[in-house]
């Protein structure tokens, strides 16, 4: 940085000291901005690495994770624009949730491969083991997030990982949370995750028709899903040309 003084009387010693002090303060400010950016980049790199880890564990989720990243960001932006959810009032939330969404299934690293990749329906014991991934993922990310002060990508990722299988009516897992007790980020992921998972083939099921997926999401609004999130998502899909205007 350079300070150029022109059209001014010769600087006195006091003037020079004040200019030098000003330059020193500006330099410190630039250093702080640079360090803050580096911290954010380190968080983003950590999130991306953890997301890739879950992707390699579950080979069917690679493109799923990327699609979820986009849908969750669009839903959050729509909620922010509508002003219907106080949690989405901050534009930073809409910016962070896309990357944090990549961590929604990170807990699957603890699920045995013979269960995770089973080409058929899981039995009761296997399903119990599979469902543990939500609590495990939340615990891993929450412990990591505590190493960084304030809200960050890992904080949001912990909410998403632990809560995206909760249901609006309280019948979900792992904690049976109900309504607004479920973090908004998790309710957003619940809609985006089900929508994308049903649209694409998995080892245990064939892909659903788009109309049937939309019918299910509409039907489950207020029971499985947060109605505000469903309305926002349908508006997003309408803009994308995937839903006919009401």
PyMOL commands that set and color helices and strands:
alter all, ss='L'
color gray80, all
select helices_A, chain A and resi 13-57+59-82+86-88+91-103+106-110+113-116+124-145+153-163+179-181+184-199+210-219+227-239
alter helices_A, ss='H'
color red, helices_A
deselect
rebuild
show_as cartoon
